[in-house]
Amino acid sequence: MTLMLRFSGNASGDLTFAGNALGVSSIAELLLPPESRVLYAELVWAGSLTHIRSNLHISKEAPIHLTTPEGTKFRIQADPETASYIGENEYFRSANVTDIIQVGGAGAYIVNSTSTSMRHKDTSCKLIGWTLCVIYEHTTLPLRNLSLNVGGVRVNPSSSVTTTISGFGTPLSGPVAGKLAMCIGERDEHHSDLLEIATANPIDLTNPNDVFAHFFNSLQVENSNALTTHSTLAMPYNYKNETGTKIVSSRRWDISNIDISQSLSNSQTSAMFQFRTTGDFYNLYAAGISIDINQPQLEVTMRVNRSDKLEEQALTYSIVVQNTGMTSVESVIITDSLADHTLLIPESVCINRKLAPPDMNPTDGIFVGTLVPEQSITVIYKVKMPAHSQHSDTISISNKAFAKFQYRSVADGPIVEGNISSNEVFFVIQAPQKAQAVVKGSPIPLKVKQKIANKSAYLGDTLYFTFKVTNASDSPLEHVIFTNNFEDGTKFIPRSVNINGKSNPKSKPAAGISLLNLESGQSVEISYCVKQISLPKNHKLRNHATVSYRPVGSTDTLSIRSNIVVIKLEEHEK
């Protein structure tokens, strides 16, 4: 029988095998990360039908029983599509048990069967065992292509068998990392077993638990390739290869995890595996493949210029979309519904400094095409206040853009659609000759103090800015937004923002950092890093920040600027 594909799909998760090899009953513990979601589970079992003084052909079609960690017992009938006989006296069976494992979860499972028995004096007993093959999802795990094939494939003594395993998909580009989980039965201690990828130049696969070139050692391992301590193992009828003594181990039932990364290539959907032996025979029952998927990772950063003028003020939005992942994205479209009080200036859209077609606008979507890994694209457009808007109040404008895209994770895989938003930017326009609100307790209700570690540095050094924002009034302040627009040549270091000592990796000072509300007397400390990549005029870097806010109960949005710091920069150390 050839292997049969039982599951294939993409998920943030992994696959794991748990099983055992005892007589009429055995226990094995299924290990899953907490809060995992089981996507698919298959129970496989196999054994010999003829032993000393017993012939079990009569009971070969009998169902087995699976008991969950909570003690619920299920009668499992074999799926006729996967049932097969291997030679004259061995059989293979399996069944989809997804519903049971989804409820049962992690823990100790018990399997009972009368289809095969094992006697203490029957050292010639061929094999008996079962394996639970589980594919699961967990939010903390990488996105992977997961597949499971089951069936009975026999490798005869002193020969080889080449079998094709399909249903998986490798990334279209970038590095390929994958593992093969296998369930094997019937392993003698005196003969060599080998496994390789059957190509024009075969690649021998290795097992970290090899002993004396024996690939399968009748041992059961966990995902980490450590020998499992979570099964009852089997009766002492296997030899220990180094000493020739018999040991307590899994009775000729092997679960192995093998790194196949070096054997895979991009855009691959199947592989031919060659099983060889120098005198033994063994059977392959299940093969699960887990392959890391190289996802695109888009970063969308939006910036807006600022001004205090009211009439006909043009605002320039700049959006940078960068693919920091390891696979390309296609059909990238930038959209922006535009904030209230603003209108797009016709023919102002530019893509990478080139004027876009006149009918292109962000509300309908700006098509920018494909982004390969590490590629970025910049979209710029301008908006203005309508000429008839004579606002007597201060106007606060917030805006953000979206990037829609498509990508294909693996060869022959489905096209996946994505949509990611930029950071939110804020713009405040003060009404002319507007009397500022009086806040009891201080003529300047908000204080912003900037400090730096060094007043001089060298080009390329990392510079550290720290700001302390304090509500010095007797009243709460709301909608507090901190902004720091850097001079040309100053590059913000991503993921460096800390607020009160806690990392805020998505915050960007130039886009505006929301501090929410500040109670009377409350302070917030903001720190982040920049790098100077070019020398400013007079070799001096000047920096300050602006904080906008609104007193509780007021409709006025006010702003205040921090002190200015000056850092002297040199091109190289003298």
C-alpha positions in Angstrom: 0.0 0.0 0.0 1.2 3.5 -0.7 0.9 6.3 1.7 -2.4 8.2 1.8 -2.7 11.9 2.4 -5.0 12.6 5.4 -4.3 16.3 6.2 -2.6 19.2 4.5 -2.8 22.9 5.4 -1.2 26.0 6.7 -1.4 27.0 10.4 0.6 28.7 13.2 1.4 25.4 14.9 3.1 22.0 14.6 2.6 18.3 14.6 3.4 15.7 17.2 3.3 11.9 17.5 2.7 10.0 20.7 2.3 6.3 21.0 3.4 3.0 22.7 3.9 -0.7 22.1 2.5 -3.0 24.7 0.3 -6.1 24.7 -3.4 -5.6 25.2 -3.1 -2.1 26.8 -0.7 0.8 26.7 -0.4 4.4 27.8 1.2 7.4 26.2 1.1 11.0 27.0 0.2 13.6 24.3 2.2 16.7 24.9 0.6 20.0 23.6 1.3 23.6 24.5 -1.3 25.1 26.8 -4.3 26.6 24.9 -3.5 24.7 21.8 -6.3 23.9 19.3 -6.2 20.5 17.6 -6.7 20.7 13.9 -6.5 17.0 13.0 -5.8 13.8 14.8 -5.3 10.3 13.4 -4.9 7.1 15.4 -2.8 4.4 13.7 -2.3 0.9 15.0 -0.6 -2.2 13.6 0.6 -5.6 14.7 1.4 -9.2 14.0 -1.4 -11.8 13.6 0.5 -15.1 14.4 2.4 -15.6 17.7 3.3 -18.6 19.8 0.3 -20.8 20.3 -2.1 -18.1 19.0 -3.6 -17.1 15.7 -5.3 -13.8 15.8 -6.7 -13.6 12.2 -10.2 -13.9 13.7 -9.9 -10.7 15.6 -8.0 -8.6 13.1 -11.1 -6.5 12.3 -12.1 -5.9 15.9 -12.2 -2.3 16.9 -9.8 -0.9 19.5 -10.6 1.3 22.5 -9.2 4.7 23.2 -9.5 6.3 26.6 -9.0 10.0 27.1 -7.1 11.7 30.0 -10.5 12.4 31.6 -11.3 8.6 31.6 -13.9 8.7 28.7 -13.6 5.5 26.7 -14.3 5.4 22.9 -14.7 2.4 20.6 -12.7 3.1 17.5 -13.5 1.4 14.2 -10.8 1.3 11.5 -11.3 3.4 8.4 -11.6 1.0 5.4 -9.9 3.4 3.1 -6.6 3.1 5.0 -6.8 -0.5 6.2 -4.2 -2.8 4.6 -2.3 -6.1 5.1 1.5 -6.2 5.1 2.7 -9.6 4.1 0.8 -12.6 5.3 0.7 -12.0 9.1 0.7 -8.3 9.7 -1.9 -5.6 9.4 -2.3 -1.8 9.5 -5.3 0.2 10.6 -6.1 3.9 11.2 -9.0 6.2 12.0 -9.7 9.9 12.2 -10.2 10.8 15.9 -10.1 14.6 15.6 -13.3 15.2 17.5 -12.1 13.0 20.4 -8.7 14.7 20.7 -10.1 18.2 20.4 -12.2 17.5 23.5 -9.6 15.4 25.3 -6.6 17.7 24.7 -3.2 17.0 26.2 -2.6 14.2 28.7 -2.4 10.4 29.1 -4.2 8.3 26.5 -4.8 4.6 26.9 -5.3 2.2 23.9 -6.7 -1.4 24.4 -6.9 -4.0 21.7 -7.5 -7.7 21.2 -6.2 -7.8 17.7 -2.6 -8.6 18.8 -1.2 -9.9 22.0 2.3 -10.2 23.3 3.5 -13.0 25.6 6.5 -12.7 27.9 8.1 -15.8 26.5 7.4 -14.9 22.9 10.7 -13.2 22.0 10.0 -13.8 18.3 6.8 -11.7 18.4 6.9 -9.4 15.4 5.4 -6.1 16.5 2.5 -4.4 18.1 1.8 -0.7 18.7 -0.2 2.4 18.1 0.5 6.1 17.5 -1.6 9.2 17.9 -0.6 11.7 15.1 -1.8 15.2 16.0 -1.6 18.5 14.1 -2.3 21.5 16.3 -2.5 25.3 16.2 -1.0 27.7 18.8 -0.7 31.5 18.5 2.9 31.6 19.7 4.2 29.2 17.0 5.5 30.1 13.5 3.3 29.7 10.5 3.9 26.3 9.0 2.8 24.0 6.2 1.6 20.8 7.9 0.7 17.5 6.3 0.1 13.9 7.4 0.3 10.7 5.3 -0.5 7.2 6.7 -0.4 3.7 5.3 1.5 0.4 5.4 4.8 0.5 3.4 7.0 -2.7 3.8 10.8 -2.6 3.5 12.0 -6.2 2.8 15.3 -7.6 4.1 18.5 -6.5 2.2 16.5 -4.3 -0.2 15.2 -0.8 -0.4 11.8 0.8 -1.0 11.2 4.3 -2.5 8.0 5.9 -1.6 6.6 9.3 -2.5 5.3 11.6 0.2 3.2 14.5 -1.1 0.7 17.0 0.1 3.2 19.5 1.5 4.6 22.7 0.1 7.8 24.6 0.7 8.2 28.4 0.5 8.5 30.0 -2.9 11.7 31.8 -1.9 14.1 32.1 1.0 15.4 29.5 3.4 13.6 26.2 3.9 13.3 24.6 7.3 11.4 21.4 7.9 11.1 18.2 9.9 9.8 14.7 9.2 8.0 12.8 11.9 7.7 9.0 11.3 6.1 6.0 12.9 8.0 2.7 12.2 7.3 -0.9 13.2 9.4 -4.1 13.4 13.0 -3.3 14.1 15.7 -5.9 14.9 18.8 -5.0 16.8 21.3 -6.8 14.6 20.8 -5.1 11.2 21.3 -1.6 9.9 18.4 0.6 8.8 18.9 3.7 6.7 16.8 6.5 5.3 17.6 9.0 2.6 16.0 11.4 0.2 15.9 9.6 -3.1 17.3 12.1 -5.6 19.9 12.0 -8.3 22.4 12.6 -5.5 20.8 10.9 -2.5 21.1 12.7 0.9 21.4 10.4 3.9 19.1 11.6 6.7 20.3 11.4 10.3 18.7 10.5 13.5 20.3 11.9 16.7 19.4 8.7 18.5 21.4 6.5 16.1 23.4 3.6 17.6 26.0 1.8 15.4 24.3 3.2 12.1 20.9 1.8 13.1 18.5 4.5 12.0 15.5 3.1 13.8 16.2 2.0 17.4 12.8 1.0 18.5 12.7 4.2 20.6 10.1 6.9 20.9 11.0 10.6 21.0 9.3 13.9 21.6 9.3 16.9 19.3 12.7 17.9 20.8 14.1 14.5 19.8 14.7 13.7 23.4 13.6 10.1 24.3 10.2 10.3 25.8 9.5 9.6 29.4 5.8 9.8 29.0 4.9 6.2 27.9 5.0 2.9 29.8 7.4 1.5 27.2 7.4 -2.2 26.7 8.6 -5.6 27.8 12.3 -6.3 28.0 12.9 -8.2 24.7 15.1 -5.8 22.8 18.9 -5.9 22.8 21.0 -2.9 23.8 23.3 -2.5 20.9 26.4 -1.4 22.8 26.4 -4.3 25.3 24.3 -7.0 23.7 22.0 -7.1 26.8 18.3 -7.0 26.7 16.7 -3.8 27.8 13.3 -2.4 28.6 12.4 -0.3 25.6 9.6 0.2 23.1 8.7 -3.2 21.7 9.8 -2.7 18.1 7.8 0.5 17.7 9.6 3.6 16.7 8.7 7.3 16.7 11.3 9.5 15.1 11.7 13.2 14.3 14.2 14.0 11.6 15.5 17.4 10.3 15.0 17.4 6.5 15.8 21.1 6.0 19.0 20.3 3.9 17.0 18.0 1.7 14.2 20.4 0.7 14.2 23.2 -1.9 11.9 26.1 -2.8 8.6 25.4 -4.5 8.6 21.7 -3.7 5.4 19.8 -3.2 6.5 16.1 -2.9 9.6 14.1 -2.1 10.8 10.5 -2.7 12.1 8.9 0.4 14.2 5.7 0.2 14.1 3.2 3.1 16.9 0.6 3.1 18.0 -2.3 5.3 20.9 -4.8 5.3 18.9 -7.7 6.5 16.1 -6.5 8.6 12.5 -5.7 7.5 10.3 -3.0 8.8 7.2 -1.1 8.1 6.4 2.6 7.7 3.0 3.6 9.1 2.8 7.3 9.3 4.8 10.3 8.0 4.1 13.9 9.1 5.9 16.9 7.6 6.2 20.3 9.2 7.7 23.1 7.1 8.3 26.7 8.2 6.5 29.2 5.9 8.3 32.4 5.0 5.7 35.1 5.5 5.8 38.7 4.2 6.0 41.2 7.0 4.8 44.7 5.9 5.6 47.8 7.9 3.4 50.8 7.0 4.6 54.1 8.4 2.7 57.4 7.9 4.0 60.9 8.5 2.3 64.3 8.1 3.8 67.8 8.1 2.6 70.3 10.7 1.7 74.0 10.6 -0.2 76.5 12.8 -1.8 78.3 9.9 -5.5 77.9 9.3 -6.5 79.2 5.9 -5.8 76.9 2.9 -3.2 74.9 4.8 -1.8 72.1 2.7 -0.8 69.0 4.5 1.6 66.5 3.0 1.1 62.8 3.9 4.0 60.4 3.4 3.5 56.7 3.5 6.4 54.2 3.5 5.6 50.5 2.9 8.4 48.1 3.5 8.5 44.3 3.1 10.7 43.1 5.9 9.7 39.5 5.5 11.2 36.7 3.4 8.6 36.3 0.6 7.2 38.7 -1.9 3.8 40.4 -1.7 1.7 41.2 -4.8 -1.1 43.6 -5.8 -0.2 46.1 -3.0 -2.8 48.9 -2.8 -2.6 51.9 -0.5 -5.9 53.4 0.7 -6.8 56.4 2.9 -10.3 57.6 3.4 -8.9 61.0 4.4 -9.7 62.8 7.6 -12.6 65.2 8.0 -12.0 68.8 7.0 -9.5 67.8 4.3 -9.7 67.4 0.5 -7.2 65.8 -1.8 -5.2 68.2 -3.9 -5.6 66.9 -7.5 -2.5 65.4 -9.2 -0.5 65.5 -6.0 0.1 61.8 -5.7 3.7 60.6 -6.2 5.1 57.1 -6.0 8.8 57.0 -5.3 9.1 60.6 -6.2 7.4 60.1 -9.6 4.0 61.7 -10.4 1.2 59.2 -10.5 -1.5 59.1 -13.2 -3.9 62.0 -12.6 -6.9 59.8 -11.8 -5.1 58.0 -9.0 -6.2 58.9 -5.5 -5.9 57.3 -2.0 -9.7 57.1 -1.4 -10.1 54.7 -4.4 -6.7 53.0 -3.7 -3.2 53.7 -5.0 -1.9 50.5 -6.8 1.9 50.1 -6.2 2.3 46.5 -7.4 4.8 43.9 -6.0 7.2 44.3 -3.1 10.0 41.7 -2.9 11.7 41.0 0.4 13.5 44.1 1.8 12.0 46.4 -0.8 10.1 49.6 0.2 8.0 52.1 -1.6 7.0 55.7 -0.7 3.7 57.2 -1.5 3.2 61.0 -1.1 0.0 63.1 -1.5 -1.3 66.4 -0.4 -4.6 67.5 1.1 -5.9 71.0 2.0 -8.6 72.6 4.1 -11.7 73.6 2.1 -11.6 77.3 1.2 -15.1 78.0 2.6 -14.2 76.6 6.1 -13.9 79.5 8.4 -13.3 77.7 11.7 -13.5 79.6 14.9 -12.4 76.6 17.0 -9.1 74.6 17.0 -9.2 71.7 14.7 -7.7 68.3 15.6 -7.2 65.9 12.7 -6.2 62.3 12.9 -5.6 60.0 10.0 -4.1 56.6 9.0 -3.7 54.6 5.9 -4.0 50.9 5.0 -2.1 48.6 2.8 -4.0 45.7 1.1 -1.9 42.9 -0.4 -1.8 39.3 -1.6 0.8 36.6 -1.3 1.3 32.9 -1.8 3.1 31.2 1.1 4.0 27.8 -0.5 4.1 26.1 -3.8 0.6 25.3 -5.1 -0.8 27.0 -2.0 -3.8 29.3 -2.0 -3.5 33.1 -2.5 -3.7 34.8 0.9 -5.0 38.3 1.3 -3.8 40.7 3.9 -4.6 44.2 5.2 -2.4 46.1 7.6 -2.9 49.7 8.9 -0.3 52.3 9.4 0.3 54.2 12.6 -2.1 57.0 13.4 -0.9 60.6 12.8 -2.3 63.7 14.4 -2.4 67.3 13.3 -3.7 70.3 15.3 -4.6 73.6 13.7 -5.0 76.5 16.2 -7.7 79.0 15.4 -6.3 82.6 15.0 -6.6 84.9 18.0 -8.3 82.3 20.1 -8.1 83.0 23.7 -6.4 80.0 25.4 -8.2 78.3 28.2 -7.2 79.1 31.7 -6.3 76.1 33.8 -6.2 76.6 37.5 -3.0 76.0 39.3 -0.4 77.1 36.7 -0.1 79.5 33.8 1.6 76.7 31.9 -0.4 73.6 32.8 1.9 71.1 31.0 5.7 71.0 31.4 7.9 69.1 28.9 11.6 68.7 29.9 14.1 67.1 27.5 17.5 65.7 28.6 20.3 63.9 26.8 23.2 61.7 27.9 25.9 63.5 26.0 26.3 66.9 24.4 28.7 65.7 21.8 28.9 62.5 19.7 30.3 61.1 16.5 28.5 60.4 13.2 26.9 57.0 13.4 26.6 57.0 17.2 23.4 56.0 18.8 21.8 59.0 20.6 19.4 58.7 23.5 16.6 61.2 24.1 14.5 61.3 27.3 11.5 63.5 27.9 9.5 64.0 31.0 5.9 65.3 30.5 4.2 66.6 33.7 0.7 67.9 34.3 1.5 70.9 36.6 -2.1 72.0 36.9 -4.9 71.1 39.3 -7.1 69.7 36.5 -6.8 66.5 34.5 -5.6 66.8 30.9 -6.8 64.5 28.1 -5.8 63.6 24.5 -2.2 64.1 25.4 -0.1 63.4 22.2 3.7 63.6 22.1 5.5 64.3 18.8 9.1 64.7 17.8 9.9 65.5 14.2 13.6 64.9 13.5 15.9 66.9 11.3 17.2 65.5 8.0 19.9 63.0 8.6 18.5 61.9 11.9 17.1 58.3 11.7 14.8 56.9 14.4 15.7 53.4 15.6 12.6 51.3 15.4 11.2 49.5 18.5 13.3 51.7 20.8 10.5 53.7 22.5 10.0 53.2 26.2 7.2 54.8 28.2 7.7 54.8 31.9 10.3 52.0 31.4 8.0 49.8 29.4 8.8 49.0 25.8 6.3 50.2 23.2 7.7 48.7 20.0 5.0 50.1 17.7 5.3 53.7 18.8 7.1 56.2 16.5 7.8 59.8 17.8 7.4 61.4 14.4 3.9 59.9 13.9 2.7 60.9 17.4 2.7 58.9 20.6 -0.6 59.0 22.5 -0.2 59.4 26.2 -4.0 59.3 26.8 -4.9 61.3 29.9 -2.7 62.8 32.6 -4.1 63.4 36.1 -3.1 66.5 38.1 0.6 66.1 39.2 1.1 63.0 37.0 4.3 62.6 35.0 5.2 60.3 32.1 8.8 59.6 30.9 9.4 58.9 27.3 12.8 57.7 25.9 14.0 56.4 22.5 17.1 56.2 20.3 18.1 57.8 17.1 21.1 57.5 14.8 22.7 60.4 13.0 23.5 59.2 9.5 24.7 62.5 8.0 26.2 65.7 9.4 23.8 68.6 9.9 24.6 72.2 9.2 27.3 73.6 11.5 27.8 70.0 12.8 25.1 70.7 15.4 21.9 68.7 15.9 19.0 70.6 17.4 16.0 68.7 18.8 12.8 69.5 20.5 9.4 67.8 20.9 5.8 69.1 20.9 3.0 67.9 23.1 -0.7 68.7 22.4 -3.4 68.3 25.0 -6.9 69.4 26.0 -8.0 70.4 29.4 -11.0 68.3 30.6 -14.2 70.1 29.9 -12.7 72.3 27.3 -13.0 72.0 23.5 -9.7 73.7 22.9 -6.6 71.7 21.9 -3.5 73.3 23.1 0.2 72.5 22.6 3.5 73.2 24.2 7.1 72.8 23.0 9.9 71.2 25.1 13.3 72.8 25.6 15.8 72.6 22.8 18.9 70.5 23.1 22.0 70.9 21.0 24.4 68.0 20.3 27.8 68.7 18.6 28.6 66.1 16.0 32.0 65.1 14.5 32.6 62.9 11.5 35.2 60.8 13.2 37.2 60.8 16.4 40.2 63.1 16.3 
